Amino acid sequence: MKRAWDMFWFLLTQTPPVHLIWCGVLLAILLFLILIRRRWSVFEEDIRRYKRLCLLPLLLTTVHYVIFVAGASDFLRDYTPLYLIALLPLVLLLCAGYDKGFRIFAPIIGVMAVVFALRFCTMETNPHNFTRQSYTRSFHSFVQEMDRSYVLKEWKEIDFQALETKYMPLVEAAEQAKDPAAFADAVTMFCNELHDGHVSVRFDYDETAYHSAFQVPDYGLAMIRLDSGEVIAVCTEPEVNRLGIEDGTVITRWNGKPVPEAAEDVPDYGIPVKANADRLVWIDLSATGGDTAEVTFLDKAGTEQTVSLSAREDEHTLGEACDAFSHSTGSMRELLSENYSTKMLDEKCGYLLLATETTMNPLRDSLTTYTGSCPWAKKMFREKLRSLKAAGMEYLVIDLRNNMGGFGEVGYALCELLTDEDFYASGTGCRRNGSYIRISESRICGDGEFADLPVVALTNYNCISAGDSTALCLSRLPNVTLAGITDPNGSGQMTGGCCALSGAVVSVNYPIILTLNEQGEPDIDPRADRISRNPVEVRIPFDYDAAMQMFHDKEDYELAWAVAYLEGK
């Protein structure tokens, strides 16, 4: 009960005071309308006057919409509970002339208003509408708001004023040229310097009329670096094969530069963990160039050859390479439909997919936030593991790759079945007066039913947020090995902030609530050094054969490795 109250009060304090005032005014008017109706129920003129007053909340929310939402239609979702309060007096209007109907509906409306108000005041969102400002003015307002509310400013040692000075010339140039793509690019580059997977940029402009610097060329191949240091071609197209470059061909130079030197020119894409960025930079390098790219490679005789590759209109090679490297198959809808699915990989090895820690049920997910526990998830995981055990499971693979996050307590419920220990999982908090303050915490209380089960938890650079936290907690269990070619994403804070910039061309989402570890520091996220604070325990080898399995044969090399690792262990 204490946790629920603490979380409610904390979320209430996170709501901007100006919106609390709007909500309070609407509730006060609604209460006034309920109480005053009895006095105005005798004369017809009083009833007409009462009905006009019932329209006042609707008028006020229209003003609110113009001030806070107009131009940023996505924000309507954030203010929906507030606007529903304003619609309730319309019911009073309809039954104003009927004493019995009013007596029935008035208390119902009062309860609904309180529910909507509580929902609005604890929504964990903080939207800011700068759409009616110019490019330069909205960018400045955005930077000021980030400087005020971005929760990792001190942890990552971000100097927002310096970043504004660095990127404002690009914004000014975009404004002068009236180029929304250039404006979106400037904001994206600014956000990439935060190296936070929870800072996301969305844009809305005519991509056929304006060109973005992030619209990269495709030369019919991608590159990846092996553990040996060699850089090889993968996902090669037939026209590239005819020039002598095939999957596995060693690439030595790109546009005249040795590939390590050329990789230094690849733009910063904002990947939180530097080691993960170093793995992916070679795929990005293969999209660096103009209408043509000059590529030097070793032919089958080991002799260097140089060819010129032309940029193609059919841009898909990079996406194909990224999907193969992360083993991202199918659409998000398909991934969600398979979430929590299990199967036997062979006679002894079980498999559990954990793609996101949510049920897509707002009420159930909200209860998880307030109670800090997830009994439904624990029951579900117990039943699934028992079913696998009955099918002959002696060891298990938990697949956290591309985990989209959600509510950490879902993942913690799984951890509780795999351990007999009790330990701290994560906490919710904020930063005040230069200190991190923990408001509530979640713990893992193990029951030990599957504490002896050998487990490999597979992760990768797309395992983010609650998935990142689940990976960290699993890595603490003696019977679980966290493994991957890359580390988890490195982003664990709670999102909710959003700024819509000039003309809604660009909107930026970012974290506004902290998750804290047992030491009272921000959980998961690396500091300015970008060194992972949640590294894998065992780095899956990535050699030539592994690359061919992943990129050429489209096989799940990591999963096969995990099964072999468990069998050998």
Secondary structure by P-SEA (a helix, b strand, c coil): caaaaaaaaaaaaaccaaaaaaaaaaaaaaaaaaaacccccccaaaaaaaaaaaaaaaaaaaaaaaccccccccccccaaaaaaaaacaaaaaaacccaaaaaacaaaaaaaaaaaaaaaacccbbbbbcccccaaaaaaaaaaaaacccccccccccaaaaaaaacaaaaaaaaaaccaaaaaaaaaaaaaaaccccbbbbbbccccccccccccccccbbbbbccccbbbbccccaaaaaacccccccccccccccaaaaaaaccccccccaaaaaaaaaaaaaaccccbbbbbbbccccbbbbbbbbbbccccaaaaaaaaaacccccaaaaaaaccbbbbccccbbbbbbcccccccaaaaaaaaaacccaaaaaaaaaaaaaaaaacccbbbbbccccccccaaaaaaaaaaaccbbbbccccccccccbbbbccccccccccccccbbbbbbccccccaaaaaaaaaaaaccccccccccccccccccccbbbbcccccbbbbbbcbbbbcccccccccccccccccccccccccccaaaaaaccccccaaaaaaaaaaaaac
